């Protein structure tokens, strides 16, 4: 997301705890408009490999619903290949901004065991923000999870659509 100006100024009335008098502060560099830099269609959920204990522990620590994945006939699994790793300024902090391509994986090509983290739960939007590789506040922007982004390799978290 990016915060942009719309020409408005923010005026705030504040009370001084020292003098007990009111004062008005005007913020002229006010950016109330939030615009998305990148949009993602919210998937049914995400598939986390069973051999990714850090991700599983993260999901469990937040008490997200997490289920053993059983392939459904109508499931569409989307894989992301990290083709480039760039960076972007996020409120004065430089964070990763990966570039990726996607493709649909045939259901019979899914190897190994996965856990399903459905997005249709109370914290569904939080799950999307955390697991999307381009999210400016996603897990990959934090040291313990930066290993998830590897150039020319697939992102280990898969999207699932139903």
N, C-alpha and C positions, 0 to 999 in steps of 0.2 A: 504494500500500500504506500501511497505517497500523499502527503498533506500539502494542499495548495491554498494560496490566498484567493479570496473572493472580493477583496476591496473593503471588507468590513473591519472595524476595530472592536476590540473587546474592552469594555470598561467594567472594572471590578471595584466595588466599594469595600474597603478594608477598615478594620478597627485596630488602631494602635494599642497594644497591650501596655505600652509605656505611658502614653499620654491620655489614653481613653478617648481620643478623637478619631472621627471618621476621616478617611482620605480616599480619593479616587485614583486608581491606577489605570492607565490606558495602554493596552498592548496594540501597537500598530503593526507589528510583524505577525499578525494573527493568521493562522492557516486552518480554517475550520472544514475545508472541503477534503474529503478522503476519496482518493481515486485508486482503483486497482491497477497494478502494473502487469499482472498476469492472472488470468482466470482459469479455473479448473472446474470441470463438471464433477459434482460431488458423486463419488462412486458408492456402490452398495456397501463396500468395505475395503479393507486392506488385508492382504495375506502376509503374515510375518513368518519367515522360516523358523522351524522349531530349533534350529541350531544358532539362533540369535538371542542368547539369554539376556543381554542388556535391553533389547527391545521388549521382550516378554516381561522382564522385571519392571520396566517403565510402565507398561500397560497395566500390570497388576498393582503397582504402587498407586496408580490413579483410580483404581477400582473400576476400570473400564470392563465392559463385558467382552470376554475373549473366549472363543470356542475352538475346538479342534475342527479343522476344515475338512468337510466332505464334499467332493466334487458334485455339483449339480449339472444336469444336462444342458440347462440354459445359461450357465455361467459364461461370462466373457472375461478373460484374464488379460490384463494389459501390462506389458513389460516396458520399462524405461531404460534405455541405453544412454549412459552419460557420455556425450560426445565432446564436451568442453567444460571447463570449470572457470568461470569468470568471477567477478566480484561486483558488489553494488554498495552504495552508501546508504545505510539505514540509520537515519537520525544521528549522523556523525560517527557511526560505527561501520567499518567495512566488513560485510558478510559475504559468504559465498553465494554465487548466482549460477548454478549449473545450467548447461544447455543439454537437452536430451532429445532423443527421438523415441517414438513409441511404436509398438506393434502388438498385435493380438496373438497370444500364445495358444496353440491348440491344447485342448484339455488333456489329451493323452501325453503331451510333452512335459507336463508339470511333474518334476521329480522331487522326491523328498516329502517330508511332512510339513504342514503349515498350520498356523492358527489364524482364524478369521477374527478380525476386529471390525465389527459392523459399525457403520456411521449413523445408523438409525437408533441412537441412544442419546441420553441427555447431553453428553459432552461430544456429540458427533462432529460439530464444527471444530472443536479443539483437536480432535483426532486428525482431521484433514489438515489443519494448520501445522500440526506437529510432524506429520509423516510425508507431506509433499516436499520433494527435494528442492523446489524453488521458493519455498516459504521463507520469508525473511526472519521469521521467528520459529522456524522448524528445528527439529532435533539436530539436523546436520550442521547447524550454525554453532553448536556447542561441542567443546573438545571431546567429551566421552562418546559422541556419536559421529564425529567427522570422518571416521573410518568407513562409513556407509557410502561415501562418494568416492568412487575410484574411476579415473579416466579410462574410457573405452571398455568399461565393464557395466553390467546391468546393475541397477539399483536393486538391492535385495528385497525391498518391500514392493509387492505387486498390488495393482488396483484390481478390484473385482466389480463387475457390473452384472446386474440380474434384470 
